[in-house]
Amino acid sequence: MSKLLPALVAGSLILAPAVPAFADASAPSVKSRLDVLTTRDGMPGALSHVRASDGRTVTVKSGTAERGTGRPMIGPRGRLRIASMTKPIMAATVLRLAERGEIDLDAPVERYLPGVVRGTGDGAAIDGRDITVRMLLRHTSGLPEFVHAVDWTKPLPDYLRMALSLKPTQRGTFAYSSTNYLLAGMVVSAVTGKDFRQASRDLVLKPYGMHDTYWPARADHGLRGPHAHAYGVHPGRPQGGVVDLTDQLPTYEFGASGGLVSTPQDLDRFWRSAPLGAMTGRTVPVEQPGWPAGTTYGHGVARTRTSCGHAFFHGGDLPGTSVISGRDRAGRTATVYVTSVAGTDRQLRHLLDAFDAALCSR
């Protein structure tokens, strides 16, 4: 999580709380929290989907699925671009391969991608022989974030090549960077001999029952199946202002760092099946500005304290969508998303409040 890119990709595959902690969710209902997002914050639609540890599910909706129509917000099988919520799914894929002995988390990236990770220019100090797979998953590799350097009004560059020319952060210290997961996907492809998309389908999506989750094809600019419309500023055409982005975002290029399309129902399935013990072991403190106080980060999953105890979560932003999803220790899962990016501190605060209410209301 980090500050949103000014008027463009808005932190792109990153969701960053801009406040020190979750608020007390004991009084306001989930519906009232969602209504704040769709009234005061101007979000077209908002949804919360919760599954209790005993299997009961509750879906709460606010706003509309399409501006100007009055259509009710879509339900829990509605598809959305999940942006950086892709990262926990890719981390689970890597951990499955590690469990099978095909990836050593403490081996250098060089073992799997020989000669690929070599910095240039301001990034001359970057070297794949010094970076382990575990560092990629925990964002401690020192690899810089490519998102903030892209000129989205021009043809898209080679993201990895761009990242390798940027000044690195301090290796060993948490610094969120989507570049880590671009490389994690490449490691998966190298080890399996398959595109990382197919590998994740075989190792995670299918076994977890995430049947409505898919990787967009290169030519996909829209969403398949039922979905709400998404609204925001097109990163390549910011002069156009807020528009309907539903069929205008080619998220294929974000790949392993943020390219998946899923549903709240499938994200619940992920949290119920994910190897949280492995994903939350050996965490590192998150000291970047914008994260809740006391947050730690493991292998693709963050851990923080909500108003009802500790929770494991991740989130993501793209123009047209912000999502936060996670679970508590008892197995209660919650996903909250809105159909416009939570681009201000206030909107993000309210999104986090809605997630807290969803996870903690009983």
N, C-alpha and C positions, 0 to 999 in steps of 0.2 A: 504494500500500500504506500502511496505517496501522493503528493499534490497532483490534482488533475491537470492535464495539459491544457493551457489556456485556450478555451473555445474550440478545441479540436478533439483529440482522442481522449481527453479527460482522464489521464492516468492510464489510459488504454487498458490494459489487461490487469489493472491493479485496483484494489479497493482499499482506501486508507481512512480509518477513523480519524477525525480531526479533533477528538476530544479525549480527556484523560480516562474516562471509565464509562460503563453503561449506567443508565439512569435506573431508578427504582421503578419497576414495572407493576407494582402491586395494585395501583389504583386504576389507571386508564386501561381500557380493554384493547385487544388487538385491533378491533374494528376502528376504534377511535384513533389509534396510532396511524392506521392506513389512511383514514379520512384526512388526517393532517397532511399527508403526502399529496393527496389528490385535490385538496382545496387550497390550503395555505401555500403549499410548495408548487402547485401547478402541474403535478404529474398527471398524465392522462389516465393511467390505470395502475393499480397496486394489488398484489396478492400475497397472502400468507398461507402456506401449507404445512401442517404439523401432523406428525405421527407420534402418538404416545407410546411408551414402552410396552403397554398392553395391546398394541395394535390398532387402537382407535385412531381415526384420522379426522382432522377438522380443517376445512378450507374457508378462508375469509377473504372477501373481495371488496374492492372499492374502485369507483371510477368506471371508465368505459374501455372496451377493447379497441374502439376506433372513434376518433374525434368526429363530432358532427353527426353521429348515427344513434347515440344513446344505447348502443349494444352493450350488454353487461360484460364486465371483465371476464376473460377466458378462465377456464378451470385448471386443475393441477396437471392435466395432460397437455396443456398448451405449451408449445415449444418456444424457447428463447435462446439467444446467444449467451452462453454462460461465461464468456471471456476468461478471466483468470481462475474461475472454478474448474477450468480444465487442468490446472496444475496438480491438485490432489489426485486426480484420476491418472495423470501421467506418472506421478510419484508412486501410486499403487502399482502401476505397470512395471516400473523399475524394481520395486520391492518384490514382486512376483518372480522376476528374473533372478534377483539376488537369492531368493529362497531356493530356487532351482540350481543355484551355483553357476549361473551363466554370467552374472555381473558381480564383481567385488566392489562394494560401495567405497572401500578405502583404497582402491586402485586409482592411479592417475587416469584422467581422461585420455591421455596419450595412448594408453594401452588399447583403447577401442577406436580412437580416431587419430591415428598417427599423423603428425605433421599438420593437423587441421587448426589447432588452437595456437596461433602465433600472432602476437600483437604487432601493430605497425604504428608509426607516428606517435601520437600521445599515448598509445596503448602498447608501446614497445616492450614494457615489462610483463605483459600477459604471456603465459606459457602453459600449455596443457600438461606439461610434465610436473607442474607444481599444483595442479588443481585436481581434486578427487571427485568421483561421482557423488559422494555424500555432500560435498561442498555445493554442487549444483542444486541438489534437492533442498538444502538448507539456506541457500542464498548467502553463503559465506566464501564464495570463490574469488571475490574481487572483480568479477566481470561487470563492466558498466552496462547500464540500461540503454538499449537501442531506441526505445520508444521516444525518448525526449529529443533525439537528434534527427528524427525523420522529418523531411518536408513533405507533408501529405498532399500538397498540391502538385507534386511532380511524380513521375513514374516511380513505383516502389523500388527501393534499392535492395541489395543483398544485405539483409539485416545483420547477419553474423559478421560479414566483412566490415560493415559500418561499426558495429560494436567493438571489434578488435582494434579499431583505430582511435578509440576514445580512452580518456584517462581512467585507469581502474580505480576501484575503491580498495579499502584495506582488506586484504585476504585474511580470513579467519573471523571477521566481524560481520554480523548480519547487515546486508544492504540489498534490498529487494531489487531484482533485475530479471526481466523476462528472458534475457539472453541465456540465463542458466537453463531454462526449460527448452529453448531452441536446441541447445546442445544435448540435453537429456533425451530428447526425441531422436537426435542423430545417433546417440549411443544405443538406444533401443533398436533402431534400424540396423546398425552395424552388427549387433549381437544376434539378432533373430534372422537377418537376411530378408526381412519384410519391411515395408513401409511402417513407420511407428503407428500409423492409424490402424492398419490391420492388426498389428501386434496388440494394441490396446483393446481392440474389439475381441480378440481371441482370449486375452488374459484377464480382462476386467469387465468390459461392457456386457458381453454375453454371459459369463459366469455369474455376474451380479444381477442379471435380469433387467438390464437397462435397455430395453428393446426400443424405446422411443428416442434414444440418444444416437446422434450420428455426426460424422465428420463431413462437412460440406465439400462438394467437389469444387475444382478450381473455377468452374463457370457459375457456381451458385452465388447469387447475390441476394437471394431471398430466403424464406423459411418454408420448409415442407410441412404439410399437415396443419392441424389447428394451431393458431397463434394469435396473439394480440398485435396490433400495430405498434411500431416503435418510432419515437420522434426525437429529433435532435439536430445538431449542426453537422452537415456532412464534412468530414475532415479534409476532403479534397476540394470542397467548394464552400468555404466558410462564409463567403459573401452572400450566399443564399439564405442565411438565417436558419431558423428552425423549420425543418421539413419532415415529411413522412419518410423515414429511412428503412422501412420494412424490407423493401426489395432493392436496396442500394448499397449493401455492405458486403464486399467480398472478403469474408473472414478466413478463407482458406489459407491465406499467406501467414496468418498468425500461428498456424500449426500447433505444435505441442505446447506453446506458451499461452494459447488462448483461443483456439479455433473451434471448440466443440459447440454443438447445439444439443440442448437437453430439455427436460421438463422438471418441475418441482417434484413430481412423483418419482421420477428416476433418480433425482438427487437424494431423496429419502432412501431409495434402494442402495445407493452408493454408501451412505453413512452407516447403514445397517450391516453392510458386508465388508467395508474397508478394514484393513489390518491396523486398527488405531494404535495398538501396542507398539508396533514397529514404526508407525508414522509419527508417533509423538515421543518416541524414545530419543535420548541424546539431543534434547532441544537446546537452542541458543537464545540468549536474551535479545529482545527486539528493542533497540534504543533509538531507532529512527524517529524523527518527529512525526506526529500524526497517528501513532498507534496507541491503543489503550494502555495505561500504565500497567506494568507487570506482565505484558504479553511475552510469550516465548514462541519459537517457531521450530518445528521438527522437520520431517520429510514431507513437505507439501501441505502441512496442516499447522495452523496457529492455535495456541491455547491461551485463553484469557478468562478473567472472572466477570460473570454477568451478575445481575441482581439476585440470582438464585444459586450461585455457585459457579464452578469452572465449566467451561464449554470449549469445544473444539470447532473451528470454523475456517472458512475461506470466503472470499468474495471476488467480484469482478466488475469492471466497468467497460462499456463500449458506448459510443454515441447511440442513444436510443434505449439503453438498458443499464440498470445497476442491480446487482444481485448479491445477497449474502446468505450463506447456507451453512448448517452445522448440526451438532448434536451435543447432548450433555452426557455425563457419566452413566446415567441410568438408561440411556438408549433412546431418549426422546429426541426427535429430529425436527428441524424447522428450516424452511426456505422462505425468504421474502424477496420479492423483486418488484421493480417499477419499470414503466415503459418510457422512461426518459432518464438520462444519466443524472445521478445525484451529484451535481457539479458545484454546489456551494457547501460551506461548512454546515449551514443550517439544514439543508436537505439531507446531507450525510448523517448528521446527528439524528434526524427523524427516522431515517432508514434503520439505523442501529437501534433506536428505541423500539421500532416495530419488531425487529428481530428478537430483541430482549423480551418483549411482551409475549411473542409467539412461543419462545422457548420456555419462559418461566410461568406463564399463566396456567392455572390448573382448574 
